[in-house]
Amino acid sequence: MKRFSIIFLVLVGFVTTQQAQTTINDFNFESTTTPAFTLVDETPTAINSPENIKSLAVYVYNGYNNGNIALESNPYWIIPNKKDRSYQDFRGIKLNKKGEFYINPFNGIKTNSSFSFGYVTKQFDGYTGDKKVASIGARTAILQLYSENKVKSLVDIISKTAAPYSNEALQKYNGTLVFLNLIVTKFDAEEYIINNKIPQSYIDAANSFLTKNPDFNSNYPDGKSLANAYFKEVTDRIVKFYYNPKDIKPFLRLDGALAYGMLFKENTISSNVNRFSGWLTLDFAINLIKKEKQASQPANYLHIYGIAKYVDDGFIANQGVFWDYGGKVELEFNKLKFAYEYLKRDGFGSQYRSVGNINYQLFKKVSLTGAFGKDFPEENNLITLLGVNWDLDFSELF
């Protein structure tokens, strides 16, 4: 069966409340699938270790009118937290008894877990016509291991971005901007670096600040000079933080997922059959950039994945219990990712899945995903997929 799919992924973020603070809110976290869809093989990739799921993600396959939709939510962003959701908290950066920094390897259970619900209408082997399936799923990052060098790199970057500004005027001006809720975004920083452009609201705020604090006029005669000095410092911090910590990934990561689904044979509640699955995904990441250049260049990674998946399948008669196992190789070049995955289905004939994937970050908050290959069924097994994902915040779409 030839499949043309459009994926809509909506990520809901939170706005940071401190200027140039080390937070994760401006990162482009991505996910191309959810356990609720992976269970029914309605997915561009069966092997996925997403960086993070925000408070709500919405997926739509084969067009919304076909009713193929899934919702995924991460409790970390929804449950009230008395502490700031800082970058340190998200990464799990802590001090040991010796005063040395380390990263809690199990922190992903708190920050990178999600629950999903899916509803699909598709054709399954052994049935005539499309059948409706409702499914639920959960996943988490069980283990994340970082090398000592990566921990040191993260701590160094955070220390630099959290350091005080170079003089009292800039420090107090920063406080004024926080009070006015004027936040320098990554987009603002890049506009200043490329075009030397400062939004007028920051210059107006600087003029007002100097009127109330005339002692600083000797160094900054007008608002533009103060805003320019501030942007020189804050943009350097933002760009360094945005690219470098985001690019520092665990060299080894283990994810776990569970999913349960009901297929309605006669499209009635009482005619359902069930499928249950649980799987582990291992991700080994190798930074392809030389060590001496990693601080100044976006990372390029080689990912080698392995997966073992248990399936108790009541959807298809006489199929029963089986295992899927296989691997995936992915090359990540900043905005562009290429991948190939192969999974063998053990315990039911000689079925296998062989799919190539591509993902490109088209704009700041828009990326394209494509997949082509063969799915598990012996018939109707062609996969042809086009996907789009984007952030809910359309104000900075481009």
TIVODO-137949 format. One record per residue (C-alpha): x, z, y; residue number from 1; residue in one letter. Coordinates in nm, 3 decimals, padded with zeros to 5 digits. Example, Ala and Ser with C-alpha at 12.3 -4.5 7.8 and 13.67 -1.06 7.14 Angstrom:
BEGIN
((01.230, 00.780, -00.450), 1, 'A')
((01.367, 00.714, -00.106), 2, 'S')
***
This chain:
BEGIN
((00.000, 00.000, 00.000), 1, 'M')
((00.145, -00.102, 00.333), 2, 'K')
((00.128, 00.178, 00.584), 3, 'R')
((00.147, 00.146, 00.960), 4, 'F')
((00.165, 00.496, 01.106), 5, 'S')
((00.179, 00.636, 01.457), 6, 'I')
((00.302, 00.994, 01.486), 7, 'I')
((00.207, 01.200, 01.787), 8, 'F')
((00.411, 01.518, 01.825), 9, 'L')
((00.327, 01.754, 02.110), 10, 'V')
((00.569, 02.037, 02.184), 11, 'L')
((00.444, 02.318, 02.408), 12, 'V')
((00.727, 02.498, 02.592), 13, 'G')
((00.764, 02.789, 02.824), 14, 'F')
((00.904, 02.768, 03.179), 15, 'V')
((01.218, 02.969, 03.242), 16, 'T')
((01.201, 03.231, 03.515), 17, 'T')
((01.568, 03.258, 03.608), 18, 'Q')
((01.788, 02.996, 03.763), 19, 'Q')
((02.054, 02.855, 03.526), 20, 'A')
((01.983, 03.127, 03.273), 21, 'Q')
((02.087, 03.057, 02.918), 22, 'T')
((01.753, 02.979, 02.754), 23, 'T')
((01.631, 02.725, 02.504), 24, 'I')
((01.326, 02.602, 02.694), 25, 'N')
((01.479, 02.276, 02.817), 26, 'D')
((01.603, 02.161, 02.477), 27, 'F')
((01.448, 01.863, 02.301), 28, 'N')
((01.364, 02.024, 01.969), 29, 'F')
((01.226, 01.770, 01.728), 30, 'E')
((01.041, 01.753, 01.399), 31, 'S')
((00.915, 01.446, 01.220), 32, 'T')
((00.709, 01.605, 00.945), 33, 'T')
((00.525, 01.920, 00.836), 34, 'T')
((00.484, 02.085, 00.492), 35, 'P')
((00.110, 02.017, 00.500), 36, 'A')
((00.184, 01.641, 00.508), 37, 'F')
((00.495, 01.653, 00.287), 38, 'T')
((00.277, 01.794, 00.008), 39, 'L')
((00.068, 01.475, -00.004), 40, 'V')
((00.362, 01.236, 00.058), 41, 'D')
((00.214, 01.138, 00.395), 42, 'E')
((00.543, 01.166, 00.580), 43, 'T')
((00.825, 00.950, 00.721), 44, 'P')
((01.082, 01.175, 00.551), 45, 'T')
((01.050, 01.415, 00.261), 46, 'A')
((01.373, 01.595, 00.360), 47, 'I')
((01.365, 01.759, 00.702), 48, 'N')
((01.529, 02.063, 00.868), 49, 'S')
((01.389, 02.075, 01.222), 50, 'P')
((01.587, 02.252, 01.493), 51, 'E')
((01.278, 02.438, 01.611), 52, 'N')
((00.901, 02.411, 01.632), 53, 'I')
((00.755, 02.532, 01.959), 54, 'K')
((00.419, 02.709, 01.996), 55, 'S')
((00.213, 02.406, 01.890), 56, 'L')
((00.289, 02.069, 01.735), 57, 'A')
((00.025, 01.803, 01.665), 58, 'V')
((00.087, 01.518, 01.419), 59, 'Y')
((-00.136, 01.215, 01.371), 60, 'V')
((-00.065, 00.951, 01.104), 61, 'Y')
((-00.229, 00.611, 01.052), 62, 'N')
((-00.418, 00.652, 01.379), 63, 'G')
((-00.645, 00.936, 01.484), 64, 'Y')
((-00.959, 00.747, 01.383), 65, 'N')
((-00.853, 00.769, 01.018), 66, 'N')
((-00.865, 01.147, 01.040), 67, 'G')
((-00.501, 01.202, 00.933), 68, 'N')
((-00.399, 01.497, 01.148), 69, 'I')
((-00.187, 01.811, 01.115), 70, 'A')
((-00.125, 02.113, 01.336), 71, 'L')
((00.187, 02.329, 01.320), 72, 'E')
((00.260, 02.653, 01.503), 73, 'S')
((00.563, 02.881, 01.538), 74, 'N')
((00.466, 03.251, 01.579), 75, 'P')
((00.792, 03.323, 01.765), 76, 'Y')
((00.648, 03.148, 02.071), 77, 'W')
((00.297, 03.293, 02.041), 78, 'I')
((00.332, 03.661, 01.948), 79, 'I')
((00.396, 03.870, 02.264), 80, 'P')
((00.760, 03.971, 02.293), 81, 'N')
((00.865, 04.256, 02.519), 82, 'K')
((01.219, 04.119, 02.533), 83, 'K')
((01.316, 03.797, 02.708), 84, 'D')
((01.325, 03.498, 02.476), 85, 'R')
((01.684, 03.432, 02.569), 86, 'S')
((01.921, 03.188, 02.410), 87, 'Y')
((02.112, 03.482, 02.264), 88, 'Q')
((01.796, 03.610, 02.097), 89, 'D')
((01.707, 03.266, 01.963), 90, 'F')
((02.052, 03.208, 01.816), 91, 'R')
((02.081, 03.565, 01.689), 92, 'G')
((02.408, 03.640, 01.872), 93, 'I')
((02.502, 04.007, 01.821), 94, 'K')
((02.797, 04.247, 01.841), 95, 'L')
((02.933, 04.416, 01.530), 96, 'N')
((03.085, 04.766, 01.514), 97, 'K')
((03.426, 04.623, 01.603), 98, 'K')
((03.290, 04.473, 01.927), 99, 'G')
((03.310, 04.118, 01.789), 100, 'E')
((03.034, 03.861, 01.833), 101, 'F')
((02.862, 03.713, 01.530), 102, 'Y')
((02.544, 03.519, 01.455), 103, 'I')
((02.282, 03.681, 01.234), 104, 'N')
((02.253, 03.431, 00.943), 105, 'P')
((01.890, 03.528, 00.882), 106, 'F')
((01.773, 03.500, 01.244), 107, 'N')
((01.596, 03.170, 01.169), 108, 'G')
((01.333, 03.359, 00.970), 109, 'I')
((01.222, 03.512, 01.301), 110, 'K')
((01.272, 03.218, 01.537), 111, 'T')
((01.232, 02.907, 01.322), 112, 'N')
((00.930, 02.967, 01.097), 113, 'S')
((00.601, 02.782, 01.116), 114, 'S')
((00.256, 02.748, 00.962), 115, 'F')
((00.073, 02.416, 00.935), 116, 'S')
((-00.264, 02.270, 00.845), 117, 'F')
((-00.324, 01.907, 00.756), 118, 'G')
((-00.620, 01.679, 00.688), 119, 'Y')
((-00.557, 01.338, 00.529), 120, 'V')
((-00.763, 01.045, 00.405), 121, 'T')
((-00.557, 00.821, 00.177), 122, 'K')
((-00.548, 00.648, -00.161), 123, 'Q')
((-00.411, 00.828, -00.466), 124, 'F')
((-00.326, 00.689, -00.809), 125, 'D')
((-00.615, 00.725, -01.055), 126, 'G')
((-00.890, 00.708, -00.791), 127, 'Y')
((-01.090, 00.422, -00.647), 128, 'T')
((-01.096, 00.423, -00.270), 129, 'G')
((-00.953, 00.672, -00.023), 130, 'D')
((-00.991, 01.046, -00.084), 131, 'K')
((-00.992, 01.336, 00.161), 132, 'K')
((-00.731, 01.610, 00.132), 133, 'V')
((-00.700, 01.940, 00.321), 134, 'A')
((-00.366, 02.120, 00.301), 135, 'S')
((-00.180, 02.419, 00.442), 136, 'I')
((00.192, 02.485, 00.456), 137, 'G')
((00.465, 02.720, 00.577), 138, 'A')
((00.837, 02.682, 00.624), 139, 'R')
((01.134, 02.878, 00.753), 140, 'T')
((01.511, 02.861, 00.801), 141, 'A')
((01.623, 03.114, 00.539), 142, 'I')
((01.995, 03.102, 00.604), 143, 'L')
((02.219, 02.959, 00.880), 144, 'Q')
((02.597, 02.992, 00.865), 145, 'L')
((02.828, 02.929, 01.164), 146, 'Y')
((03.206, 02.919, 01.161), 147, 'S')
((03.405, 03.164, 01.375), 148, 'E')
((03.506, 02.880, 01.608), 149, 'N')
((03.144, 02.783, 01.668), 150, 'K')
((03.045, 03.144, 01.743), 151, 'V')
((03.333, 03.169, 01.992), 152, 'K')
((03.230, 02.841, 02.157), 153, 'S')
((02.872, 02.962, 02.201), 154, 'L')
((02.978, 03.297, 02.348), 155, 'V')
((03.225, 03.130, 02.588), 156, 'D')
((02.962, 02.889, 02.719), 157, 'I')
((02.702, 03.162, 02.763), 158, 'I')
((02.953, 03.383, 02.946), 159, 'S')
((03.038, 03.104, 03.191), 160, 'K')
((02.676, 03.012, 03.266), 161, 'T')
((02.580, 03.378, 03.314), 162, 'A')
((02.870, 03.456, 03.551), 163, 'A')
((02.791, 03.547, 03.917), 164, 'P')
((02.799, 03.273, 04.179), 165, 'Y')
((03.119, 03.228, 04.383), 166, 'S')
((02.998, 03.414, 04.694), 167, 'N')
((02.729, 03.648, 04.822), 168, 'E')
((02.533, 03.375, 05.003), 169, 'A')
((02.488, 03.167, 04.689), 170, 'L')
((02.402, 03.474, 04.485), 171, 'Q')
((02.128, 03.581, 04.728), 172, 'K')
((02.004, 03.224, 04.773), 173, 'Y')
((01.969, 03.203, 04.395), 174, 'N')
((01.752, 03.517, 04.407), 175, 'G')
((01.533, 03.354, 04.673), 176, 'T')
((01.482, 03.048, 04.455), 177, 'L')
((01.385, 03.266, 04.160), 178, 'V')
((01.129, 03.445, 04.380), 179, 'F')
((00.989, 03.107, 04.494), 180, 'L')
((00.984, 02.985, 04.132), 181, 'N')
((01.205, 02.688, 04.221), 182, 'L')
((01.384, 02.607, 03.896), 183, 'I')
((01.669, 02.357, 03.879), 184, 'V')
((01.593, 02.153, 03.568), 185, 'T')
((01.823, 01.932, 03.365), 186, 'K')
((01.660, 01.633, 03.539), 187, 'F')
((01.742, 01.780, 03.883), 188, 'D')
((02.100, 01.847, 03.773), 189, 'A')
((02.152, 01.490, 03.650), 190, 'E')
((01.999, 01.347, 03.970), 191, 'E')
((02.248, 01.547, 04.175), 192, 'Y')
((02.546, 01.451, 03.960), 193, 'I')
((02.460, 01.079, 03.951), 194, 'I')
((02.294, 01.022, 04.290), 195, 'N')
((02.392, 01.333, 04.489), 196, 'N')
((02.020, 01.393, 04.540), 197, 'K')
((01.875, 01.739, 04.616), 198, 'I')
((01.495, 01.792, 04.621), 199, 'P')
((01.372, 01.866, 04.973), 200, 'Q')
((01.208, 02.192, 04.860), 201, 'S')
((01.553, 02.344, 04.794), 202, 'Y')
((01.682, 02.240, 05.138), 203, 'I')
((01.370, 02.386, 05.303), 204, 'D')
((01.420, 02.710, 05.111), 205, 'A')
((01.786, 02.716, 05.221), 206, 'A')
((01.690, 02.669, 05.590), 207, 'N')
((01.442, 02.956, 05.564), 208, 'S')
((01.703, 03.171, 05.387), 209, 'F')
((01.965, 03.111, 05.662), 210, 'L')
((01.711, 03.190, 05.934), 211, 'T')
((01.656, 03.531, 05.774), 212, 'K')
((02.027, 03.578, 05.696), 213, 'N')
((02.223, 03.446, 06.000), 214, 'P')
((02.545, 03.618, 05.885), 215, 'D')
((02.597, 03.332, 05.640), 216, 'F')
((02.580, 03.058, 05.908), 217, 'N')
((02.956, 03.061, 05.956), 218, 'S')
((03.004, 02.916, 05.606), 219, 'N')
((02.679, 02.723, 05.588), 220, 'Y')
((02.562, 02.588, 05.927), 221, 'P')
((02.242, 02.438, 05.784), 222, 'D')
((02.021, 02.442, 05.478), 223, 'G')
((02.160, 02.119, 05.338), 224, 'K')
((02.516, 02.254, 05.323), 225, 'S')
((02.398, 02.570, 05.146), 226, 'L')
((02.180, 02.378, 04.899), 227, 'A')
((02.465, 02.136, 04.832), 228, 'N')
((02.711, 02.419, 04.757), 229, 'A')
((02.455, 02.581, 04.531), 230, 'Y')
((02.383, 02.259, 04.343), 231, 'F')
((02.756, 02.202, 04.284), 232, 'K')
((02.772, 02.527, 04.092), 233, 'E')
((02.433, 02.538, 03.923), 234, 'V')
((02.436, 02.177, 03.797), 235, 'T')
((02.774, 02.228, 03.631), 236, 'D')
((02.635, 02.533, 03.450), 237, 'R')
((02.315, 02.358, 03.344), 238, 'I')
((02.484, 02.046, 03.209), 239, 'V')
((02.749, 02.245, 03.021), 240, 'K')
((02.488, 02.472, 02.870), 241, 'F')
((02.237, 02.200, 02.792), 242, 'Y')
((02.474, 01.977, 02.597), 243, 'Y')
((02.728, 02.210, 02.439), 244, 'N')
((02.523, 02.494, 02.284), 245, 'P')
((02.255, 02.250, 02.172), 246, 'K')
((02.520, 02.050, 01.989), 247, 'D')
((02.666, 02.352, 01.810), 248, 'I')
((02.486, 02.362, 01.477), 249, 'K')
((02.534, 02.572, 01.162), 250, 'P')
((02.768, 02.408, 00.916), 251, 'F')
((02.536, 02.521, 00.635), 252, 'L')
((02.162, 02.579, 00.647), 253, 'R')
((01.903, 02.660, 00.381), 254, 'L')
((01.531, 02.603, 00.447), 255, 'D')
((01.235, 02.701, 00.232), 256, 'G')
((00.876, 02.571, 00.233), 257, 'A')
((00.545, 02.623, 00.050), 258, 'L')
((00.230, 02.411, 00.060), 259, 'A')
((-00.113, 02.404, -00.104), 260, 'Y')
((-00.374, 02.129, -00.089), 261, 'G')
((-00.724, 02.040, -00.212), 262, 'M')
((-00.833, 01.683, -00.291), 263, 'L')
((-01.209, 01.619, -00.285), 264, 'F')
((-01.276, 01.372, -00.567), 265, 'K')
((-01.637, 01.303, -00.471), 266, 'E')
((-01.595, 01.393, -00.105), 267, 'N')
((-01.778, 01.722, -00.160), 268, 'T')
((-01.650, 02.081, -00.143), 269, 'I')
((-01.733, 02.154, -00.507), 270, 'S')
((-01.544, 01.851, -00.643), 271, 'S')
((-01.194, 01.959, -00.540), 272, 'N')
((-00.870, 01.956, -00.742), 273, 'V')
((-00.554, 02.134, -00.629), 274, 'N')
((-00.184, 02.073, -00.571), 275, 'R')
((00.080, 02.340, -00.505), 276, 'F')
((00.443, 02.291, -00.415), 277, 'S')
((00.748, 02.487, -00.309), 278, 'G')
((01.091, 02.351, -00.216), 279, 'W')
((01.436, 02.438, -00.086), 280, 'L')
((01.636, 02.212, 00.148), 281, 'T')
((02.011, 02.246, 00.200), 282, 'L')
((02.175, 02.091, 00.509), 283, 'D')
((02.554, 02.057, 00.534), 284, 'F')
((02.653, 01.942, 00.886), 285, 'A')
((02.992, 01.797, 00.983), 286, 'I')
((03.082, 01.742, 01.350), 287, 'N')
((03.244, 01.398, 01.379), 288, 'L')
((03.394, 01.465, 01.725), 289, 'I')
((03.754, 01.588, 01.727), 290, 'K')
((03.789, 01.957, 01.803), 291, 'K')
((03.975, 01.907, 02.132), 292, 'E')
((03.695, 01.681, 02.265), 293, 'K')
((03.393, 01.884, 02.149), 294, 'Q')
((03.362, 02.071, 02.480), 295, 'A')
((03.333, 01.751, 02.685), 296, 'S')
((03.136, 01.513, 02.459), 297, 'Q')
((02.793, 01.528, 02.295), 298, 'P')
((02.831, 01.599, 01.926), 299, 'A')
((02.801, 01.335, 01.654), 300, 'N')
((02.710, 01.479, 01.317), 301, 'Y')
((02.710, 01.373, 00.957), 302, 'L')
((02.432, 01.559, 00.771), 303, 'H')
((02.427, 01.577, 00.393), 304, 'I')
((02.099, 01.714, 00.258), 305, 'Y')
((01.992, 01.824, -00.086), 306, 'G')
((01.641, 01.916, -00.200), 307, 'I')
((01.477, 02.071, -00.507), 308, 'A')
((01.097, 02.065, -00.508), 309, 'K')
((00.854, 02.218, -00.758), 310, 'Y')
((00.509, 02.057, -00.781), 311, 'V')
((00.206, 02.174, -00.980), 312, 'D')
((-00.014, 01.870, -00.943), 313, 'D')
((-00.384, 01.872, -01.020), 314, 'G')
((-00.457, 01.570, -00.801), 315, 'F')
((-00.370, 01.316, -01.068), 316, 'I')
((-00.498, 01.353, -01.425), 317, 'A')
((-00.236, 01.440, -01.690), 318, 'N')
((00.042, 01.472, -01.435), 319, 'Q')
((00.078, 01.852, -01.445), 320, 'G')
((00.402, 02.021, -01.343), 321, 'V')
((00.712, 01.828, -01.235), 322, 'F')
((01.020, 01.848, -01.013), 323, 'W')
((01.139, 01.626, -00.729), 324, 'D')
((01.508, 01.641, -00.653), 325, 'Y')
((01.741, 01.429, -00.448), 326, 'G')
((01.934, 01.401, -00.126), 327, 'G')
((01.964, 01.245, 00.215), 328, 'K')
((02.253, 01.124, 00.431), 329, 'V')
((02.201, 01.119, 00.808), 330, 'E')
((02.427, 01.007, 01.091), 331, 'L')
((02.344, 01.164, 01.427), 332, 'E')
((02.489, 00.989, 01.733), 333, 'F')
((02.362, 01.186, 02.033), 334, 'N')
((02.026, 01.010, 02.089), 335, 'K')
((02.027, 00.795, 01.776), 336, 'L')
((01.988, 00.897, 01.411), 337, 'K')
((02.014, 00.685, 01.097), 338, 'F')
((01.926, 00.824, 00.754), 339, 'A')
((01.865, 00.728, 00.394), 340, 'Y')
((01.696, 00.950, 00.136), 341, 'E')
((01.644, 00.923, -00.238), 342, 'Y')
((01.429, 01.153, -00.453), 343, 'L')
((01.373, 01.133, -00.829), 344, 'K')
((01.050, 01.264, -00.984), 345, 'R')
((01.140, 01.438, -01.309), 346, 'D')
((00.869, 01.500, -01.570), 347, 'G')
((00.641, 01.206, -01.500), 348, 'F')
((00.775, 00.862, -01.583), 349, 'G')
((01.048, 00.707, -01.373), 350, 'S')
((00.899, 00.749, -01.027), 351, 'Q')
((01.131, 00.774, -00.727), 352, 'Y')
((01.127, 00.760, -00.347), 353, 'R')
((01.383, 00.548, -00.161), 354, 'S')
((01.339, 00.539, 00.218), 355, 'V')
((01.551, 00.457, 00.524), 356, 'G')
((01.482, 00.632, 00.855), 357, 'N')
((01.575, 00.578, 01.219), 358, 'I')
((01.510, 00.799, 01.522), 359, 'N')
((01.591, 00.725, 01.887), 360, 'Y')
((01.548, 00.948, 02.193), 361, 'Q')
((01.392, 00.688, 02.425), 362, 'L')
((01.341, 00.909, 02.731), 363, 'F')
((01.404, 01.275, 02.800), 364, 'K')
((01.092, 01.385, 02.614), 365, 'K')
((00.999, 01.073, 02.419), 366, 'V')
((01.154, 00.957, 02.092), 367, 'S')
((01.077, 00.679, 01.845), 368, 'L')
((01.083, 00.712, 01.465), 369, 'T')
((01.075, 00.440, 01.202), 370, 'G')
((01.086, 00.436, 00.821), 371, 'A')
((01.084, 00.168, 00.553), 372, 'F')
((01.113, 00.186, 00.176), 373, 'G')
((00.947, 00.274, -00.154), 374, 'K')
((00.733, 00.581, -00.222), 375, 'D')
((00.675, 00.757, -00.556), 376, 'F')
((00.367, 00.576, -00.696), 377, 'P')
((00.429, 00.283, -00.931), 378, 'E')
((00.167, 00.083, -00.741), 379, 'E')
((00.083, 00.070, -00.368), 380, 'N')
((00.421, 00.222, -00.290), 381, 'N')
((00.551, 00.033, 00.015), 382, 'L')
((00.625, 00.248, 00.321), 383, 'I')
((00.637, 00.083, 00.665), 384, 'T')
((00.619, 00.336, 00.945), 385, 'L')
((00.649, 00.354, 01.323), 386, 'L')
((00.637, 00.690, 01.494), 387, 'G')
((00.635, 00.836, 01.844), 388, 'V')
((00.679, 01.198, 01.952), 389, 'N')
((00.670, 01.352, 02.294), 390, 'W')
((00.657, 01.681, 02.485), 391, 'D')
((00.332, 01.803, 02.635), 392, 'L')
((00.491, 01.844, 02.981), 393, 'D')
((00.432, 01.500, 03.132), 394, 'F')
((00.563, 01.595, 03.479), 395, 'S')
((00.922, 01.517, 03.371), 396, 'E')
((00.849, 01.252, 03.112), 397, 'L')
((01.114, 01.012, 03.242), 398, 'F')
***
